[in-house]
Amino acid sequence: MSDSVSLHLHVPEPSARPGQTTDFSYLKLSPAGALPGLPLDVTPPETTDYTRGLIRVLDDDGNAVGDWARDISDDILLKGMHAMLKTRAYDARLLIAQRQKKTSFYMQCLGEEAIAVGQTLALRDGDMHFPTYRQQGILLAKGVSMVDMMCQVLSNAADPLRGRQLPIMYSYKEHGFFSISGNLTTQYIQAVGWAMASAIKGDTKIAAAWVGDGATAEGDFHAALTFAEVYHAPVILNIVNNQWAISTFQAIAGGEHTTLATRGLGYGIPSLRVDGNDFLAVYAVSRWAAARARASLGPTLIEWITYRAGPHSTSDDPSKYRPADDAERFPLGDPVARLKKHLIARGLWSDEQHEATRAALDEEVVQALKEAERHGILGSDKRPGAADMFEDVYKDMPDHLRRQRQQLGV
């Protein structure tokens, strides 16, 4: 026994830290058009290659190739470009607002805009999204008032949530956007339950659940997959793998020697890996998954490969844990630039149109923020009052809350 080797643990590490160069070969990329289209009634084993490869439509020259490129209208492409540019402008302006101490906190989706926008355009009004932190593109693609959204971020007197949620944790039932939760992965089980209820009622609405790569290590993720598969819930299970869960590399969640998409196969769910920076791939695969759900063929799990180009939040400094040039070197590029290249090649867009649209949207965002600021900013007197915390909690306010409100004198 004296010759026994001591046990040791393996702690996954990224291929580079600050000052080094990331080796992105771990991403396991596939050429555009290499993975063919799939029938709606595909079996989980038939998607095995799709959990290890990567569905891509746009090639390096901006051409759309392969089965997944079919029947995507020019109108959808132009709507996608507009919504992504709007999302990027919104993010940039609110990041500045946080730095100016107009709000306490903000989280961008820089580099991930195609995923939320593409799936939103593939779904219908009435479908319900159960989002995580970086799906503001859903609301902006739906045309939700930016002033309302900004008032929520500023937590001011016009905040539709009356100061009860951390900035960026929006909630819009009328727009199919379930309240964002700071407790990660709760939305997965909620989405599956909502989808099951829709099926029980004989409705036609489906659900879409969203988590990041780190949240796939949570217990709720696995409970949700079990129920989704057993009951064939009409739900799309999205994993946005942007490579980093705050400062923790995605391998810590289990993505080092396999892909996160393979977890769906283990539960008997058709599962795919998709280029999340390719708007056409996002739209095409989301449309396919939605059609499966509406045909009562059950859930689809999709791992979207992308990169978080900015910090985790305004409380984070990514230069402490990853190379500063990672976003520029990420092999799947920038989603806005890639769609722009495709549209120009098709004669649907131009550099001049792009710049004019970008400038117009930036001005629209500036004016919306000015309007929102009239209702107050962080630290101003224009904010929800103490009495608001007692309202809308119970249908009929219980006696103990009445007494507490009276003690506060509100």
C-alpha positions, 0 to 999 in steps of 0.5 A: 500500500505504500506504493499507492499514488495520492489522489488529486482533483482536476480543476478545469482552467481556460486555455489562457489568462490575462496577457496570454492568447486564448486557444479557441480550438476547444469550441469544436466548430463545423463549416457552414452548411455542413450539418443538414436540416432535420425532420420535426419528428427526429429522435434524440439519437439522430441528433448526436452529431448535432451535439458535437458539431455546430449548425452554421449558415453564414460562411466566412464570405457572408454567403448563406449555405446549406439546408438551414438557409432556406425560406428566410425572408428578406423582411426577417433579415432586415428586422433582425438587423434593426433589432440588433442595432437597437439592442446594441445602442440601448446597451451602450447608452445605459452602460454610460448612464450607470457610469454616470451614477444614474443607476446602480447596476447594468448588464449588457448583452454585447456580442450576443444580440442575435440569439434573443432577437433571432428567436423572438422573430421565430416565435409568435405573440402569446408564446412565453419567454422565461429569460435570464440576464441578457435577453433584453433583445426580446423586448426590443425586438417586440417593440416594447417602450424603451422609456418603460424599460429605462425607468425600471433600470433607473428605479424611478417614480415611473418604474413599472415594477415600482422599485421591486426588482434589481435594475435590468430584471424586467417583467412584461406579462403582456409581451410574453416576458416572465419576470427575470430572477436573480436566482439562476435556473429557476426559470427553467422549471417555470418554463417547463411547468408553463408549457405543460399547463399550455398543453393541458389546456389544449392551447397553441402557445409554447414556452422558451427557457433561457439559461447561461452555461454556468447555470447548467450545473444547477439542480433545477436545470436537470429537474426541468429536463426530466419533466420536459422529456417525460411529458413532452412539454412544448418548450425550447430549452436554450443554453447561451454558452458565452464561455464565462459564468461571471469569472468562471470559465464554462468548463467548470460547469462541465463543458471541458471534455464534452458539450453542454448540448449532450446533456439533453441527449442523456434525458432523451431530448433532441439537442443541437449546438448552434452558432449563436453569432449567426442570425440566420442559423439562430432564426432557422433553428428556433423556427424548427424547434418552435414547429416541433413544440407546436406539433406536440413533438416535445422539447428541444435543447439548443446550446448557442455558442457565442461570446460575452464581449463585455463584462459580466456586469458593471460590477465586473472587471474581465481584465482580471481573469481573461485576455483583453482581446478575446472578443476580437479573436473569437472565431465566430466573429461579431453577429452584427458585422456578420449579418451586415456582410450578408445583407450587403452581399445580397444588395439589401443593405449598404455601409451608408444605410448601416451608419444612418440606421445606427445613428438614428437608433442612437438618437432614439435611445438618447431621447428615450433616456432623457424622457425616462430621466424626467421621472428620476434617477438614482438618488433623486427624490423621484422614486417609488415610496415606502407604501409601494412595498405593501401593495400588490403582494396579496389580493387582500392585505393581511392585518400584519401588513396593515399594522406595519404600514401604519407604523411607517406612517405611509 
